[in-house]
């Protein structure tokens, strides 16, 4: 069993350099793309995520090792296993990401990444502090049951995270059609971060956009409709602790006030769901938009 480093640690200097280069580009071409308080908030999210990882990472890896003992097979450390692990890990990420937008419990953690109203490389560092609480790591556990060693899965997950950094930018418009057809790109991920009704809950891919095409969640960027970033109900503050925990606070309040038969639903139904229908979900927002546009309601 080889000793594997955390690839993200080696990528951090490149992250910083690319952010600085994008800042230079933005200063010359689009100064509104960077807002100092927003950028500082994103960097604080990233720092906090790293600190939390020092404490929670060991417990998460221990759970992966525990599941690994029940594996159906033992997959060797060979070249094809690395390819298979990377691809399957990306598929697992797709389903985590899709669930994180459709189940409020997971959204409470993932919303942190979407709360910025700007879209630049610093936004990629806007990572959650509460992934361990949401149990987001459970989506990778099937890989251990299949027979991939936890170290291999963790390393591939790090590579996946590195790939996802660079496409958080508006400095790149489009790549050749063949690349856009297979890989996740800035254009595809801008759509994912949009609050425009046509774009809500789409393009969940990490590396391969083919998952969205296969499972019906792909939406292409439309050039004549400017993208609005953030979340449907914007935070309206740069308060870091509120930004981190606001959705967990919202869940706690809703569960406390809800009738007994609806309490669980406020945790496991889609974000915005309410037992009396008084709030909007992404589905109701999209349905109204499609009706206004004269499109068939899905």
C-alpha positions as CSV (number, residue, x, y, z in Angstrom):
1,X,0.0,0.0,0.0
2,X,1.7,3.2,-1.1
3,X,1.9,6.4,1.0
4,X,-0.2,9.0,-0.8
5,X,-0.1,12.8,-0.1
6,X,-3.1,15.1,-0.2
7,X,-2.9,16.5,-3.7
8,X,-4.8,19.6,-2.7
9,X,-1.9,20.6,-0.5
10,X,0.4,20.8,-3.5
11,X,-2.2,22.7,-5.5
12,X,-2.7,25.5,-3.1
13,X,0.2,27.7,-4.4
14,X,-1.3,27.3,-7.9
15,X,-4.7,28.3,-6.6
16,X,-3.3,31.5,-5.1
17,X,-1.3,32.4,-8.2
18,X,-4.4,31.9,-10.4
19,X,-6.6,34.0,-8.1
20,X,-4.0,36.8,-8.3
21,X,-3.8,36.6,-12.1
22,X,-7.6,36.7,-12.3
23,X,-7.6,39.8,-10.0
24,X,-5.3,41.5,-12.5
25,X,-7.6,40.5,-15.4
26,X,-10.6,41.7,-13.5
27,X,-9.0,45.0,-12.6
28,X,-8.4,45.7,-16.3
29,X,-11.5,44.2,-17.8
30,X,-14.3,43.9,-15.2
31,X,-13.5,45.4,-11.8
32,X,-17.0,44.5,-10.5
33,X,-16.1,40.8,-10.6
34,X,-14.2,41.1,-7.3
35,X,-15.6,42.7,-4.2
36,X,-13.1,42.9,-1.3
37,X,-15.5,41.8,1.5
38,X,-16.9,39.0,-0.6
39,X,-13.4,37.8,-1.4
40,X,-12.3,37.9,2.2
41,X,-15.4,36.0,3.1
42,X,-14.6,33.3,0.6
43,X,-11.0,33.0,1.8
44,X,-12.3,32.7,5.4
45,X,-14.6,29.9,4.4
46,X,-11.6,28.1,2.8
47,X,-9.4,28.6,5.9
48,X,-12.2,27.4,8.2
49,X,-12.8,24.4,6.1
50,X,-9.1,23.4,6.3
51,X,-9.1,23.8,10.1
52,X,-12.3,21.7,10.4
53,X,-10.7,19.1,8.2
54,X,-7.8,18.7,10.6
55,X,-10.3,17.5,13.3
56,X,-13.0,15.8,11.3
57,X,-10.8,14.2,8.6
58,X,-9.5,11.5,10.8
59,X,-12.9,10.3,11.9
60,X,-14.2,10.3,8.3
61,X,-11.2,8.3,7.1
62,X,-11.7,5.9,10.0
63,X,-15.3,5.3,8.9
64,X,-14.1,4.6,5.4
65,X,-11.6,2.1,6.7
66,X,-14.3,0.4,8.7
67,X,-16.6,0.1,5.7
68,X,-13.7,-1.2,3.6
69,X,-13.5,-4.4,5.8
70,X,-16.9,-5.4,4.3
71,X,-15.7,-5.0,0.7
72,X,-17.0,-7.4,-2.0
73,X,-13.5,-7.6,-3.6
74,X,-10.0,-6.2,-3.2
75,X,-9.2,-4.0,-6.1
76,X,-5.4,-3.9,-6.8
77,X,-3.2,-0.8,-7.0
78,X,-2.9,-0.9,-10.7
79,X,-3.3,1.7,-13.5
80,X,-6.9,0.7,-14.6
81,X,-8.0,0.8,-10.9
82,X,-7.0,4.4,-10.7
83,X,-8.9,5.3,-13.8
84,X,-12.0,3.4,-12.6
85,X,-11.8,4.9,-9.1
86,X,-11.5,8.5,-10.5
87,X,-14.5,8.0,-12.8
88,X,-16.7,6.3,-10.2
89,X,-15.7,8.8,-7.6
90,X,-16.9,11.5,-9.9
91,X,-20.2,9.7,-10.4
92,X,-20.5,9.5,-6.6
93,X,-19.8,13.2,-6.4
94,X,-22.6,13.9,-9.0
95,X,-25.1,12.1,-6.8
96,X,-23.9,13.8,-3.7
97,X,-24.1,17.2,-5.4
98,X,-27.5,16.6,-6.8
99,X,-28.8,15.4,-3.4
100,X,-27.2,18.5,-1.8
101,X,-29.5,20.7,-3.8
102,X,-32.6,18.6,-3.4
103,X,-32.5,17.5,0.3
104,X,-32.4,20.4,2.8
105,X,-30.2,18.6,5.3
106,X,-27.4,18.3,2.8
107,X,-28.2,21.8,1.4
108,X,-27.6,23.3,4.8
109,X,-23.9,22.5,4.4
110,X,-23.6,23.0,0.7
111,X,-25.4,26.3,0.5
112,X,-22.1,27.9,1.8
113,X,-20.5,27.4,-1.6
114,X,-23.4,29.2,-3.4
115,X,-23.9,32.1,-1.1
116,X,-21.6,34.5,-2.9
117,X,-23.2,36.9,-5.4
118,X,-19.9,36.9,-7.3
119,X,-18.4,34.2,-9.4
120,X,-14.6,34.1,-9.5
121,X,-11.8,31.8,-8.5
122,X,-12.0,32.9,-4.9
123,X,-15.5,31.5,-4.9
124,X,-14.0,28.0,-5.4
125,X,-12.5,28.3,-1.9
126,X,-15.9,29.0,-0.4
127,X,-16.1,25.6,1.2
128,X,-18.4,24.4,4.0
129,X,-17.4,23.9,7.6
130,X,-20.2,21.5,8.3
131,X,-19.9,18.7,5.8
132,X,-19.1,16.3,8.6
133,X,-22.3,17.2,10.3
134,X,-24.3,16.7,7.1
135,X,-22.6,13.3,6.7
136,X,-21.7,14.2,3.1
137,X,-19.0,11.6,3.0
138,X,-21.5,8.7,2.9
139,X,-21.9,9.1,-0.8
140,X,-18.3,7.8,-1.3
141,X,-18.7,4.8,1.0
142,X,-20.0,2.5,-1.8
143,X,-16.6,2.7,-3.4
144,X,-15.1,1.1,-0.4
145,X,-17.7,-1.6,-0.5
146,X,-16.8,-2.3,-4.1
147,X,-13.2,-2.8,-3.1
148,X,-11.3,0.5,-3.7
149,X,-9.0,1.3,-0.8
150,X,-9.9,4.5,1.1
151,X,-6.5,6.0,0.4
152,X,-7.1,5.6,-3.4
153,X,-10.6,7.1,-3.0
154,X,-9.3,10.0,-0.9
155,X,-6.6,10.8,-3.5
156,X,-9.0,10.7,-6.4
157,X,-11.4,12.9,-4.4
158,X,-8.5,15.4,-4.0
159,X,-7.8,15.4,-7.8
160,X,-11.6,15.9,-8.4
161,X,-11.5,19.0,-6.1
162,X,-8.5,20.4,-7.8
163,X,-10.2,20.1,-11.2
164,X,-13.2,21.9,-9.9
165,X,-11.2,25.0,-8.8
166,X,-10.3,26.4,-12.2
167,X,-13.8,26.7,-13.8
168,X,-15.1,29.2,-11.2
169,X,-14.4,32.1,-13.5
170,X,-16.0,34.4,-16.0
171,X,-12.7,35.1,-17.7
172,X,-13.2,32.0,-20.0
173,X,-16.2,31.9,-22.2
174,X,-16.3,28.6,-24.1
175,X,-14.1,25.7,-25.1
176,X,-14.3,23.6,-28.3
177,X,-17.6,21.7,-28.6
178,X,-16.0,18.3,-28.0
179,X,-14.6,19.4,-24.7
180,X,-17.8,21.1,-23.6
181,X,-19.7,17.9,-24.5
182,X,-17.7,15.7,-22.1
183,X,-16.0,17.9,-19.4
184,X,-17.3,20.3,-16.9
185,X,-16.3,23.9,-17.9
186,X,-16.7,27.5,-16.7
187,X,-19.7,27.8,-18.9
188,X,-21.4,24.8,-17.5
189,X,-20.6,25.7,-13.9
190,X,-21.7,29.3,-14.2
191,X,-25.1,27.8,-15.0
192,X,-24.9,25.8,-11.8
193,X,-24.2,28.9,-9.7
194,X,-27.0,30.9,-11.3
195,X,-30.3,31.9,-9.6
196,X,-32.1,32.5,-12.9
197,X,-35.2,30.3,-13.0
198,X,-34.1,28.5,-16.2
199,X,-30.9,27.4,-14.5
200,X,-31.9,26.3,-11.1
201,X,-30.8,22.9,-9.9
202,X,-28.8,21.9,-13.0
203,X,-25.2,20.9,-14.0
204,X,-24.2,19.0,-10.9
205,X,-21.1,17.5,-12.4
206,X,-17.7,17.6,-10.8
207,X,-15.4,16.6,-13.7
208,X,-17.5,14.9,-16.4
209,X,-20.6,16.8,-17.6
210,X,-21.7,13.6,-19.2
211,X,-23.5,12.6,-15.9
212,X,-25.8,15.6,-16.3
213,X,-26.5,14.7,-19.9
214,X,-27.2,11.1,-18.9
215,X,-29.4,11.9,-16.0
216,X,-31.4,14.8,-17.4
217,X,-30.0,17.6,-15.3
218,X,-28.0,19.5,-18.0
219,X,-28.8,23.0,-19.0
220,X,-26.7,25.0,-21.5
221,X,-25.6,28.6,-20.8
222,X,-27.7,31.1,-22.8
223,X,-25.5,34.0,-24.1
224,X,-28.3,36.7,-24.1
225,X,-29.4,36.1,-20.5
226,X,-27.0,37.5,-17.9
227,X,-26.4,35.2,-15.0
228,X,-27.4,36.3,-11.5
229,X,-25.3,34.5,-8.8
230,X,-25.9,33.6,-5.2
231,X,-28.9,31.9,-3.7
232,X,-32.6,32.5,-4.2
233,X,-32.9,34.4,-0.9
234,X,-29.6,36.3,-0.7
235,X,-27.9,36.6,2.7
236,X,-27.5,40.3,2.6
237,X,-24.6,40.2,5.0
238,X,-20.9,39.3,5.1
239,X,-21.1,38.1,8.7
240,X,-19.0,34.9,8.5
241,X,-20.7,32.9,11.3
242,X,-24.2,33.7,10.0
243,X,-23.1,32.8,6.5
244,X,-21.8,29.4,7.7
245,X,-24.7,28.4,9.9
246,X,-27.8,30.3,8.6
247,X,-29.5,27.3,7.0
248,X,-28.9,25.1,10.0
249,X,-30.5,27.8,12.1
250,X,-33.4,27.9,9.6
251,X,-33.9,24.2,9.9
252,X,-33.9,24.3,13.7
253,X,-36.5,27.0,13.7
254,X,-38.7,25.3,11.2
255,X,-38.5,21.9,13.0
256,X,-39.3,23.6,16.3
257,X,-42.3,25.4,15.0
258,X,-43.7,22.7,12.7
259,X,-46.5,20.3,13.5
260,X,-45.2,16.9,14.6
261,X,-46.1,15.2,11.4
262,X,-44.1,17.7,9.3
263,X,-41.0,18.1,11.4
264,X,-38.9,15.5,9.5
265,X,-40.0,16.9,6.2
266,X,-38.3,20.2,7.0
267,X,-35.0,18.3,7.1
268,X,-35.4,15.9,4.2
269,X,-37.6,17.7,1.7
270,X,-36.3,20.1,-0.9
271,X,-35.0,23.5,0.2
272,X,-37.9,26.0,0.4
273,X,-40.5,23.4,1.1
274,X,-43.2,24.2,3.6
275,X,-46.1,22.2,4.9
276,X,-48.6,25.0,4.0
277,X,-47.1,25.8,0.6
278,X,-46.3,29.4,1.7
279,X,-42.7,29.3,0.4
280,X,-41.1,28.7,-3.0
281,X,-38.9,25.8,-4.0
282,X,-36.8,25.7,-7.2
283,X,-39.5,23.6,-8.8
284,X,-42.3,26.2,-8.2
285,X,-40.0,29.0,-9.3
286,X,-39.1,27.2,-12.5
287,X,-42.8,26.3,-13.1
288,X,-43.8,30.0,-13.0
289,X,-41.0,31.0,-15.3
290,X,-41.9,28.3,-17.8
291,X,-45.6,29.4,-17.7
292,X,-44.6,33.0,-18.3
293,X,-42.4,31.9,-21.2
294,X,-45.2,29.9,-22.7
295,X,-43.2,26.7,-22.2
296,X,-44.8,23.4,-21.1
297,X,-44.5,22.9,-17.4
298,X,-42.4,19.8,-16.5
